[in-house]
Amino acid sequence: MTKPSEEWNVRPHGSFTKLADNLFTIEGMLKMPPLGETPRRMTVVQLSGRRLAIYSAIALGDPEMLAIEALGEPTYLIVPSALHRMDAKVWKARYPKLIVLAPRGARDKVNKVVNVDATEVDFGDPKVRLDTVPGTADREFSMTVETPTGKTLIINDLVFNLRQRDGFVGWIMHHLGVGADRPRIAKPVAMKLIDDKQAVRTQLEAWANSDLERILVAHGAPITDPRATLLDLASGLS
């Protein structure tokens, strides 16, 4: 795991992108041995009352931070798992009023970097939910956001959507099960994150039947065929 940041360190990233009136995302790049440069995603959800929920925070440059602040007040900092706490401390330092959220099963590890205020929340906005993914021993958050065009599911490390690369990195990706022609549950995730495959399978099937428009994953491109993807992933856990 990459060491948590002690200062605001801006790494390479793409453009801050609007997906819907209340949903924004940006993809950064991070060196993750043995995968080399790997994408990681931050999502910003605009809640009622011009409050913002930041899911899997990334330290960004001034233009991007100003764009975020123009949307409202950063109110919630969501650390979706113990592995995604890298920039949590510097975000909290920049916005001291942030309410830090982390899954119950990851709270102790996240607390070593930044104090966790709660493991569950009611955002006071019927369009946005934060849930613990069943079958992960309460170690991973998911988020559901209703937008004017549909419903978006935000998940963390449960699903990767990386394309296969050439050379040694490609060989490593193949053996980890993270580089393919379709989204995958990585082998290390299946071994370390999932403690109840049937519970995860049931959740994947429930998501598949919830009329999703898209899925945002931490590592890789958005998934635009949610139902087929989720059913395929569920069948792989049978």
C-alpha positions in Angstrom: 0.0 0.0 0.0 1.2 3.5 -0.9 2.3 5.5 2.2 -0.3 8.1 3.4 0.6 11.7 2.5 1.9 14.1 5.1 1.6 17.1 2.8 -0.5 18.3 -0.2 1.3 16.4 -3.0 -0.4 16.9 -6.4 0.3 13.9 -8.6 -0.7 13.5 -12.3 -4.4 13.6 -12.9 -7.0 14.2 -15.6 -9.8 16.7 -15.8 -12.5 17.3 -13.3 -15.6 15.9 -15.1 -19.3 16.6 -14.6 -21.4 13.4 -15.0 -24.6 14.9 -13.7 -25.9 18.0 -11.9 -24.9 16.5 -8.6 -22.1 14.1 -9.6 -18.5 14.8 -10.5 -15.4 12.7 -10.9 -11.7 12.9 -11.6 -9.1 10.2 -12.3 -5.5 10.5 -11.0 -2.4 8.3 -11.6 -0.5 6.6 -8.8 2.5 4.3 -8.7 1.3 1.0 -7.3 3.9 -1.7 -7.3 3.9 -4.1 -9.0 1.3 -2.6 -11.4 3.3 0.6 -12.2 1.2 3.7 -13.0 -2.4 2.8 -12.1 -5.5 5.0 -12.2 -7.4 5.9 -9.1 -10.7 7.7 -8.9 -12.2 10.4 -6.7 -15.9 11.2 -6.8 -17.6 14.3 -5.6 -21.3 14.3 -4.8 -23.3 17.5 -4.3 -25.8 17.0 -1.5 -28.8 19.2 -0.7 -27.9 22.5 0.8 -24.7 22.9 -1.3 -22.9 20.3 0.9 -20.3 18.0 -0.7 -19.4 14.4 0.0 -15.9 13.5 -1.2 -15.4 9.8 -1.9 -11.8 8.5 -2.0 -10.1 11.9 -1.8 -7.2 12.9 -4.1 -5.0 15.9 -3.6 -5.5 18.1 -6.7 -4.2 21.3 -8.2 -5.6 24.7 -7.4 -7.9 24.9 -10.5 -9.6 21.6 -9.6 -9.9 22.5 -5.9 -11.4 25.9 -6.8 -13.9 24.1 -9.1 -14.8 21.8 -6.2 -15.3 24.6 -3.8 -17.5 26.4 -6.3 -19.9 23.5 -6.0 -20.4 23.9 -2.3 -18.8 23.2 1.1 -16.7 20.0 1.5 -18.7 18.4 4.4 -18.1 14.6 4.3 -14.8 12.9 3.7 -15.5 9.2 2.8 -12.6 6.9 3.2 -14.1 3.8 1.4 -11.5 1.3 2.7 -8.3 1.1 4.7 -6.4 1.0 1.4 -7.8 4.4 0.2 -6.6 6.7 3.0 -3.6 8.1 1.2 -4.8 11.7 1.0 -7.3 11.7 3.8 -5.1 13.4 6.3 -4.2 16.3 4.1 -7.8 16.8 3.1 -8.8 17.0 6.7 -6.0 19.5 7.4 -7.2 21.6 4.5 -10.8 21.4 5.5 -10.9 20.9 9.3 -14.7 20.8 9.5 -14.9 17.7 7.4 -16.8 14.8 8.9 -14.6 11.7 8.3 -16.4 8.5 7.5 -14.9 5.0 7.2 -16.3 1.4 7.3 -16.5 -0.2 10.7 -14.1 -3.0 9.7 -11.5 -0.4 8.5 -11.9 2.1 11.2 -8.9 1.1 13.3 -6.5 1.3 10.3 -8.0 4.6 9.0 -7.7 6.1 12.5 -3.9 5.7 12.3 -4.0 8.3 9.6 -7.0 10.5 10.3 -9.6 10.4 13.1 -12.8 8.7 12.0 -15.9 10.5 13.1 -18.5 7.9 12.2 -19.0 4.5 10.4 -22.4 5.3 9.1 -24.4 8.4 8.1 -27.7 9.8 7.0 -26.8 12.6 4.5 -30.2 14.2 4.9 -30.6 13.8 1.1 -32.9 11.1 -0.2 -30.9 10.9 -3.4 -27.7 9.7 -1.8 -26.9 6.6 0.2 -23.7 5.3 1.8 -23.7 1.5 2.6 -21.2 -1.1 3.7 -20.8 -3.8 1.1 -22.2 -7.1 2.5 -19.7 -10.0 2.5 -16.6 -7.7 3.1 -16.5 -7.9 6.9 -17.6 -4.3 7.0 -14.4 -3.2 5.3 -15.7 -1.4 2.2 -18.2 1.3 1.4 -20.4 1.7 -1.6 -22.4 4.8 -2.5 -25.6 5.2 -4.6 -26.5 8.5 -6.2 -29.7 9.3 -8.0 -29.2 11.9 -10.7 -31.6 13.5 -13.2 -30.5 10.9 -15.8 -30.5 7.8 -13.6 -28.7 6.0 -10.8 -25.0 5.7 -10.3 -23.3 3.1 -8.1 -19.9 4.0 -6.7 -17.7 1.2 -5.5 -14.1 0.9 -4.4 -11.8 -2.1 -4.8 -14.5 -4.8 -5.1 -14.3 -4.4 -8.9 -11.4 -3.4 -11.2 -11.9 -2.3 -14.8 -8.3 -2.1 -16.1 -7.2 -3.1 -19.5 -4.4 -5.6 -20.1 -0.9 -4.2 -20.6 2.1 -5.6 -22.4 5.3 -6.9 -20.9 6.0 -7.8 -17.3 3.3 -5.5 -15.9 0.8 -7.2 -18.2 2.0 -10.6 -16.9 1.5 -9.5 -13.3 -1.9 -8.1 -14.1 -3.0 -11.4 -15.7 -2.0 -13.4 -12.6 -3.7 -10.9 -10.3 -6.8 -11.0 -12.4 -7.1 -7.3 -12.9 -6.3 -6.8 -16.6 -8.8 -8.2 -19.0 -11.4 -7.3 -21.6 -14.1 -6.8 -19.0 -14.4 -5.7 -15.3 -13.1 -8.3 -12.9 -12.9 -9.0 -9.2 -9.2 -9.2 -8.6 -7.7 -12.3 -7.0 -6.2 -10.5 -4.1 -9.5 -8.8 -3.4 -11.3 -12.1 -3.5 -8.9 -13.5 -1.0 -8.4 -10.5 1.4 -11.6 -8.4 1.1 -14.4 -10.9 0.6 -15.2 -13.0 3.6 -18.6 -14.3 2.4 -18.9 -14.9 -1.4 -22.6 -15.7 -1.2 -23.3 -12.3 0.4 -21.3 -10.5 -2.2 -23.0 -12.5 -5.0 -26.4 -11.6 -3.6 -25.4 -7.9 -3.5 -24.1 -7.9 -7.0 -27.4 -9.4 -8.2 -29.4 -6.9 -6.3 -27.4 -4.0 -7.8 -27.9 -5.6 -11.3 -31.7 -5.4 -10.7 -31.7 -1.8 -9.5 -31.8 0.0 -12.8 -28.3 1.5 -12.7 -27.0 4.0 -15.3 -23.4 3.5 -14.6 -20.8 2.2 -12.0 -17.8 4.2 -11.0 -14.9 2.0 -9.8 -11.7 3.1 -8.0 -9.4 1.7 -10.6 -10.5 1.9 -14.2 -13.0 3.4 -16.5 -16.7 3.8 -15.6 -18.8 0.8 -16.4 -21.7 1.7 -18.7 -23.3 -1.7 -19.0 -24.0 -2.3 -15.3 -26.6 -5.1 -15.4 -24.7 -7.4 -17.7 -21.4 -6.7 -15.8 -22.8 -7.3 -12.4 -24.5 -10.5 -13.4 -21.3 -11.7 -15.0 -19.3 -10.9 -11.8 -21.9 -12.6 -9.7 -21.8 -15.8 -11.7 -18.0 -15.8 -11.2 -18.6 -16.1 -7.5 -20.9 -19.2 -7.7 
